[in-house]
């Protein structure tokens, strides 16, 4: 094999490795609240953030929609704490999640009081 094809092969491998290292995911899920009927219902307008366990860095806040769904974009794969703030008292609920190296990381539905 001459030097030129070998160089191209190494360049392609290096680019693929760099692209894989910079992949991000969208963390998405649904939050429900228990209603007066004691059944879960979508919880709109709650604040949701991700916090890294090692540095404590938080993402910009995301908010649940009318359907209780939230989306946090551009998350690097790794371990995070999903923090849900419930108003008016400001109670904070924390859940440990694993963001995966794939387009979407789906979090199982969460129920908050």
PyMOL commands that place a pseudoatom at each C-alpha (Angstrom):
pseudoatom trace, name=CA, resn=UNK, resi=1, chain=A, elem=C, hetatm=0, pos=[0.000, 0.000, 0.000]
pseudoatom trace, name=CA, resn=UNK, resi=2, chain=A, elem=C, hetatm=0, pos=[1.438, 3.358, -0.930]
pseudoatom trace, name=CA, resn=UNK, resi=3, chain=A, elem=C, hetatm=0, pos=[1.639, 6.250, 1.517]
pseudoatom trace, name=CA, resn=UNK, resi=4, chain=A, elem=C, hetatm=0, pos=[-1.213, 8.244, -0.048]
pseudoatom trace, name=CA, resn=UNK, resi=5, chain=A, elem=C, hetatm=0, pos=[-4.040, 5.646, 0.455]
pseudoatom trace, name=CA, resn=UNK, resi=6, chain=A, elem=C, hetatm=0, pos=[-2.713, 4.869, 3.938]
pseudoatom trace, name=CA, resn=UNK, resi=7, chain=A, elem=C, hetatm=0, pos=[-2.797, 8.580, 4.808]
pseudoatom trace, name=CA, resn=UNK, resi=8, chain=A, elem=C, hetatm=0, pos=[-6.373, 8.853, 3.521]
pseudoatom trace, name=CA, resn=UNK, resi=9, chain=A, elem=C, hetatm=0, pos=[-7.436, 5.828, 5.551]
pseudoatom trace, name=CA, resn=UNK, resi=10, chain=A, elem=C, hetatm=0, pos=[-5.849, 7.263, 8.704]
pseudoatom trace, name=CA, resn=UNK, resi=11, chain=A, elem=C, hetatm=0, pos=[-7.468, 10.664, 8.053]
pseudoatom trace, name=CA, resn=UNK, resi=12, chain=A, elem=C, hetatm=0, pos=[-10.936, 9.122, 7.632]
pseudoatom trace, name=CA, resn=UNK, resi=13, chain=A, elem=C, hetatm=0, pos=[-10.487, 7.063, 10.825]
pseudoatom trace, name=CA, resn=UNK, resi=14, chain=A, elem=C, hetatm=0, pos=[-9.366, 10.148, 12.753]
pseudoatom trace, name=CA, resn=UNK, resi=15, chain=A, elem=C, hetatm=0, pos=[-12.341, 12.198, 11.515]
pseudoatom trace, name=CA, resn=UNK, resi=16, chain=A, elem=C, hetatm=0, pos=[-14.780, 9.420, 12.414]
pseudoatom trace, name=CA, resn=UNK, resi=17, chain=A, elem=C, hetatm=0, pos=[-13.293, 9.172, 15.919]
pseudoatom trace, name=CA, resn=UNK, resi=18, chain=A, elem=C, hetatm=0, pos=[-13.496, 12.939, 16.411]
pseudoatom trace, name=CA, resn=UNK, resi=19, chain=A, elem=C, hetatm=0, pos=[-17.104, 13.017, 15.205]
pseudoatom trace, name=CA, resn=UNK, resi=20, chain=A, elem=C, hetatm=0, pos=[-18.070, 10.188, 17.545]
pseudoatom trace, name=CA, resn=UNK, resi=21, chain=A, elem=C, hetatm=0, pos=[-16.419, 11.934, 20.479]
pseudoatom trace, name=CA, resn=UNK, resi=22, chain=A, elem=C, hetatm=0, pos=[-18.515, 15.073, 19.945]
pseudoatom trace, name=CA, resn=UNK, resi=23, chain=A, elem=C, hetatm=0, pos=[-21.912, 13.408, 19.622]
pseudoatom trace, name=CA, resn=UNK, resi=24, chain=A, elem=C, hetatm=0, pos=[-24.675, 14.817, 21.750]
pseudoatom trace, name=CA, resn=UNK, resi=25, chain=A, elem=C, hetatm=0, pos=[-28.112, 13.569, 22.616]
pseudoatom trace, name=CA, resn=UNK, resi=26, chain=A, elem=C, hetatm=0, pos=[-31.514, 15.033, 23.370]
pseudoatom trace, name=CA, resn=UNK, resi=27, chain=A, elem=C, hetatm=0, pos=[-32.772, 14.002, 26.795]
pseudoatom trace, name=CA, resn=UNK, resi=28, chain=A, elem=C, hetatm=0, pos=[-36.547, 13.747, 26.741]
pseudoatom trace, name=CA, resn=UNK, resi=29, chain=A, elem=C, hetatm=0, pos=[-39.273, 12.474, 29.000]
pseudoatom trace, name=CA, resn=UNK, resi=30, chain=A, elem=C, hetatm=0, pos=[-42.605, 13.186, 30.677]
pseudoatom trace, name=CA, resn=UNK, resi=31, chain=A, elem=C, hetatm=0, pos=[-43.447, 14.366, 34.164]
pseudoatom trace, name=CA, resn=UNK, resi=32, chain=A, elem=C, hetatm=0, pos=[-46.783, 13.647, 35.788]
pseudoatom trace, name=CA, resn=UNK, resi=33, chain=A, elem=C, hetatm=0, pos=[-48.411, 14.863, 39.003]
pseudoatom trace, name=CA, resn=UNK, resi=34, chain=A, elem=C, hetatm=0, pos=[-50.918, 12.946, 41.059]
pseudoatom trace, name=CA, resn=UNK, resi=35, chain=A, elem=C, hetatm=0, pos=[-54.282, 14.660, 40.857]
pseudoatom trace, name=CA, resn=UNK, resi=36, chain=A, elem=C, hetatm=0, pos=[-57.157, 14.852, 43.313]
pseudoatom trace, name=CA, resn=UNK, resi=37, chain=A, elem=C, hetatm=0, pos=[-58.461, 11.624, 41.773]
pseudoatom trace, name=CA, resn=UNK, resi=38, chain=A, elem=C, hetatm=0, pos=[-55.142, 9.941, 42.828]
pseudoatom trace, name=CA, resn=UNK, resi=39, chain=A, elem=C, hetatm=0, pos=[-54.179, 9.252, 39.216]
pseudoatom trace, name=CA, resn=UNK, resi=40, chain=A, elem=C, hetatm=0, pos=[-51.178, 10.734, 37.395]
pseudoatom trace, name=CA, resn=UNK, resi=41, chain=A, elem=C, hetatm=0, pos=[-51.822, 13.571, 34.941]
pseudoatom trace, name=CA, resn=UNK, resi=42, chain=A, elem=C, hetatm=0, pos=[-49.348, 15.519, 32.763]
pseudoatom trace, name=CA, resn=UNK, resi=43, chain=A, elem=C, hetatm=0, pos=[-47.556, 18.214, 34.763]
pseudoatom trace, name=CA, resn=UNK, resi=44, chain=A, elem=C, hetatm=0, pos=[-47.217, 21.372, 32.645]
pseudoatom trace, name=CA, resn=UNK, resi=45, chain=A, elem=C, hetatm=0, pos=[-44.865, 24.305, 33.238]
pseudoatom trace, name=CA, resn=UNK, resi=46, chain=A, elem=C, hetatm=0, pos=[-42.330, 22.636, 35.533]
pseudoatom trace, name=CA, resn=UNK, resi=47, chain=A, elem=C, hetatm=0, pos=[-38.658, 23.612, 35.359]
pseudoatom trace, name=CA, resn=UNK, resi=48, chain=A, elem=C, hetatm=0, pos=[-36.267, 20.809, 34.386]
pseudoatom trace, name=CA, resn=UNK, resi=49, chain=A, elem=C, hetatm=0, pos=[-32.437, 20.995, 34.378]
pseudoatom trace, name=CA, resn=UNK, resi=50, chain=A, elem=C, hetatm=0, pos=[-29.542, 18.569, 34.235]
pseudoatom trace, name=CA, resn=UNK, resi=51, chain=A, elem=C, hetatm=0, pos=[-26.687, 18.819, 36.746]
pseudoatom trace, name=CA, resn=UNK, resi=52, chain=A, elem=C, hetatm=0, pos=[-23.338, 17.062, 36.407]
pseudoatom trace, name=CA, resn=UNK, resi=53, chain=A, elem=C, hetatm=0, pos=[-22.375, 15.138, 39.555]
pseudoatom trace, name=CA, resn=UNK, resi=54, chain=A, elem=C, hetatm=0, pos=[-18.674, 16.034, 39.434]
pseudoatom trace, name=CA, resn=UNK, resi=55, chain=A, elem=C, hetatm=0, pos=[-18.732, 19.794, 38.698]
pseudoatom trace, name=CA, resn=UNK, resi=56, chain=A, elem=C, hetatm=0, pos=[-22.288, 20.736, 39.622]
pseudoatom trace, name=CA, resn=UNK, resi=57, chain=A, elem=C, hetatm=0, pos=[-22.714, 22.520, 36.277]
pseudoatom trace, name=CA, resn=UNK, resi=58, chain=A, elem=C, hetatm=0, pos=[-26.379, 22.923, 35.295]
pseudoatom trace, name=CA, resn=UNK, resi=59, chain=A, elem=C, hetatm=0, pos=[-27.904, 23.133, 31.849]
pseudoatom trace, name=CA, resn=UNK, resi=60, chain=A, elem=C, hetatm=0, pos=[-30.141, 26.022, 30.896]
pseudoatom trace, name=CA, resn=UNK, resi=61, chain=A, elem=C, hetatm=0, pos=[-33.635, 25.332, 32.193]
pseudoatom trace, name=CA, resn=UNK, resi=62, chain=A, elem=C, hetatm=0, pos=[-36.162, 23.494, 30.099]
pseudoatom trace, name=CA, resn=UNK, resi=63, chain=A, elem=C, hetatm=0, pos=[-39.885, 23.532, 30.805]
pseudoatom trace, name=CA, resn=UNK, resi=64, chain=A, elem=C, hetatm=0, pos=[-42.546, 20.883, 30.532]
pseudoatom trace, name=CA, resn=UNK, resi=65, chain=A, elem=C, hetatm=0, pos=[-45.259, 21.535, 27.974]
pseudoatom trace, name=CA, resn=UNK, resi=66, chain=A, elem=C, hetatm=0, pos=[-48.985, 21.094, 28.473]
pseudoatom trace, name=CA, resn=UNK, resi=67, chain=A, elem=C, hetatm=0, pos=[-48.454, 17.383, 27.837]
pseudoatom trace, name=CA, resn=UNK, resi=68, chain=A, elem=C, hetatm=0, pos=[-45.810, 17.139, 30.602]
pseudoatom trace, name=CA, resn=UNK, resi=69, chain=A, elem=C, hetatm=0, pos=[-43.028, 16.517, 28.063]
pseudoatom trace, name=CA, resn=UNK, resi=70, chain=A, elem=C, hetatm=0, pos=[-39.594, 18.124, 28.313]
pseudoatom trace, name=CA, resn=UNK, resi=71, chain=A, elem=C, hetatm=0, pos=[-36.618, 18.170, 25.927]
pseudoatom trace, name=CA, resn=UNK, resi=72, chain=A, elem=C, hetatm=0, pos=[-33.036, 19.086, 26.781]
pseudoatom trace, name=CA, resn=UNK, resi=73, chain=A, elem=C, hetatm=0, pos=[-30.899, 19.431, 23.649]
pseudoatom trace, name=CA, resn=UNK, resi=74, chain=A, elem=C, hetatm=0, pos=[-27.149, 19.098, 23.063]
pseudoatom trace, name=CA, resn=UNK, resi=75, chain=A, elem=C, hetatm=0, pos=[-26.328, 16.905, 26.069]
pseudoatom trace, name=CA, resn=UNK, resi=76, chain=A, elem=C, hetatm=0, pos=[-22.986, 15.076, 26.079]
pseudoatom trace, name=CA, resn=UNK, resi=77, chain=A, elem=C, hetatm=0, pos=[-23.204, 11.388, 26.992]
pseudoatom trace, name=CA, resn=UNK, resi=78, chain=A, elem=C, hetatm=0, pos=[-22.636, 10.697, 30.686]
pseudoatom trace, name=CA, resn=UNK, resi=79, chain=A, elem=C, hetatm=0, pos=[-24.203, 10.598, 34.132]
pseudoatom trace, name=CA, resn=UNK, resi=80, chain=A, elem=C, hetatm=0, pos=[-26.432, 13.483, 35.249]
pseudoatom trace, name=CA, resn=UNK, resi=81, chain=A, elem=C, hetatm=0, pos=[-28.943, 14.432, 37.890]
pseudoatom trace, name=CA, resn=UNK, resi=82, chain=A, elem=C, hetatm=0, pos=[-32.281, 15.439, 36.389]
pseudoatom trace, name=CA, resn=UNK, resi=83, chain=A, elem=C, hetatm=0, pos=[-33.706, 18.178, 38.618]
pseudoatom trace, name=CA, resn=UNK, resi=84, chain=A, elem=C, hetatm=0, pos=[-37.410, 19.015, 38.585]
pseudoatom trace, name=CA, resn=UNK, resi=85, chain=A, elem=C, hetatm=0, pos=[-38.587, 22.175, 40.341]
pseudoatom trace, name=CA, resn=UNK, resi=86, chain=A, elem=C, hetatm=0, pos=[-42.255, 22.241, 41.342]
pseudoatom trace, name=CA, resn=UNK, resi=87, chain=A, elem=C, hetatm=0, pos=[-43.833, 25.615, 42.092]
pseudoatom trace, name=CA, resn=UNK, resi=88, chain=A, elem=C, hetatm=0, pos=[-45.322, 27.421, 43.984]
pseudoatom trace, name=CA, resn=UNK, resi=89, chain=A, elem=C, hetatm=0, pos=[-43.265, 26.120, 46.928]
pseudoatom trace, name=CA, resn=UNK, resi=90, chain=A, elem=C, hetatm=0, pos=[-40.189, 25.422, 44.810]
pseudoatom trace, name=CA, resn=UNK, resi=91, chain=A, elem=C, hetatm=0, pos=[-39.759, 21.804, 45.875]
pseudoatom trace, name=CA, resn=UNK, resi=92, chain=A, elem=C, hetatm=0, pos=[-36.821, 20.162, 44.072]
pseudoatom trace, name=CA, resn=UNK, resi=93, chain=A, elem=C, hetatm=0, pos=[-36.889, 16.495, 43.013]
pseudoatom trace, name=CA, resn=UNK, resi=94, chain=A, elem=C, hetatm=0, pos=[-33.699, 14.859, 41.761]
pseudoatom trace, name=CA, resn=UNK, resi=95, chain=A, elem=C, hetatm=0, pos=[-33.309, 11.717, 39.643]
pseudoatom trace, name=CA, resn=UNK, resi=96, chain=A, elem=C, hetatm=0, pos=[-30.080, 10.083, 38.408]
pseudoatom trace, name=CA, resn=UNK, resi=97, chain=A, elem=C, hetatm=0, pos=[-29.994, 9.410, 34.648]
pseudoatom trace, name=CA, resn=UNK, resi=98, chain=A, elem=C, hetatm=0, pos=[-27.534, 8.172, 32.019]
pseudoatom trace, name=CA, resn=UNK, resi=99, chain=A, elem=C, hetatm=0, pos=[-27.402, 10.175, 28.791]
pseudoatom trace, name=CA, resn=UNK, resi=100, chain=A, elem=C, hetatm=0, pos=[-26.479, 7.810, 25.956]
pseudoatom trace, name=CA, resn=UNK, resi=101, chain=A, elem=C, hetatm=0, pos=[-24.504, 8.374, 22.780]
pseudoatom trace, name=CA, resn=UNK, resi=102, chain=A, elem=C, hetatm=0, pos=[-27.508, 8.235, 20.454]
pseudoatom trace, name=CA, resn=UNK, resi=103, chain=A, elem=C, hetatm=0, pos=[-29.896, 10.821, 19.001]
pseudoatom trace, name=CA, resn=UNK, resi=104, chain=A, elem=C, hetatm=0, pos=[-32.379, 10.573, 21.905]
pseudoatom trace, name=CA, resn=UNK, resi=105, chain=A, elem=C, hetatm=0, pos=[-32.093, 9.472, 25.518]
pseudoatom trace, name=CA, resn=UNK, resi=106, chain=A, elem=C, hetatm=0, pos=[-35.583, 8.627, 26.739]
pseudoatom trace, name=CA, resn=UNK, resi=107, chain=A, elem=C, hetatm=0, pos=[-36.224, 8.946, 30.465]
pseudoatom trace, name=CA, resn=UNK, resi=108, chain=A, elem=C, hetatm=0, pos=[-39.032, 6.860, 31.941]
pseudoatom trace, name=CA, resn=UNK, resi=109, chain=A, elem=C, hetatm=0, pos=[-42.074, 8.914, 33.025]
pseudoatom trace, name=CA, resn=UNK, resi=110, chain=A, elem=C, hetatm=0, pos=[-41.586, 10.535, 36.437]
pseudoatom trace, name=CA, resn=UNK, resi=111, chain=A, elem=C, hetatm=0, pos=[-44.322, 11.259, 38.969]
pseudoatom trace, name=CA, resn=UNK, resi=112, chain=A, elem=C, hetatm=0, pos=[-43.920, 14.188, 41.368]
pseudoatom trace, name=CA, resn=UNK, resi=113, chain=A, elem=C, hetatm=0, pos=[-46.266, 15.134, 44.218]
for i in range(1, 113): cmd.bond("trace and resi %d" % i, "trace and resi %d" % (i + 1))
show_as sticks, trace
zoom trace
